[in-house]
Amino acid sequence: MNPSPTAFNDMPRYVRVRSSSFDPFVEFDFAIGDPELYVELVLPRLAFEQFCTHNRVQHMNAQMSAAIDADMQKWRYGEADPSY
């Protein structure tokens, strides 16, 4: 028996901020369902805060970010960077 798929609106949404907290624009990665599949976005700070509230995002923690970075490194260079 196949488990029922998660409804799109119920999928978790993830944000990883890439810019400084002092910048007027927020550069960030946004993912739905899987934090490894993301798009890069830029919004003014107020719009970013509204975006996060509207999408009920989870901010990626250091462990999640490190895992994504290691996976990117592996795909880019063929092996994982042992420093992660």
Backbone hydrogen bonds, N-H to C=O, Kabsch-Sander energy under -0.5 kcal/mol:
donor,donor_aa,acceptor,acceptor_aa,energy
10,D,7,A,-1.5
11,M,7,A,-0.7
11,M,8,F,-1.3
14,Y,31,A,-2.8
15,V,58,Q,-2.1
16,R,29,D,-2.0
18,R,27,E,-3.6
19,S,27,E,-1.2
23,D,20,S,-1.1
26,V,43,L,-3.5
27,E,25,F,-0.6
28,F,26,V,-0.5
28,F,41,L,-2.7
29,D,16,R,-2.4
30,F,39,V,-2.6
31,A,14,Y,-2.3
32,I,37,L,-0.6
33,G,12,P,-3.6
34,D,32,I,-1.3
37,L,34,D,-1.9
38,Y,36,E,-0.7
39,V,30,F,-2.3
41,L,28,F,-3.3
41,L,39,V,-0.5
43,L,26,V,-1.8
45,R,24,P,-1.9
48,F,44,P,-2.5
49,E,45,R,-2.2
50,Q,46,L,-2.1
51,F,47,A,-2.7
52,C,48,F,-2.6
53,T,49,E,-2.0
54,H,50,Q,-2.9
55,N,51,F,-2.3
56,R,52,C,-0.7
56,R,53,T,-0.7
57,V,52,C,-1.6
58,Q,13,R,-2.7
60,M,15,V,-2.9
65,S,61,N,-2.4
66,A,62,A,-2.5
67,A,63,Q,-2.0
68,I,64,M,-2.1
69,D,65,S,-2.6
70,A,66,A,-2.4
71,D,67,A,-2.0
72,M,68,I,-2.5
73,Q,69,D,-2.3
74,K,70,A,-2.2
75,W,71,D,-2.3
76,R,72,M,-2.4
77,Y,73,Q,-2.8
78,G,74,K,-2.1
79,E,73,Q,-0.5
84,Y,81,D,-1.9
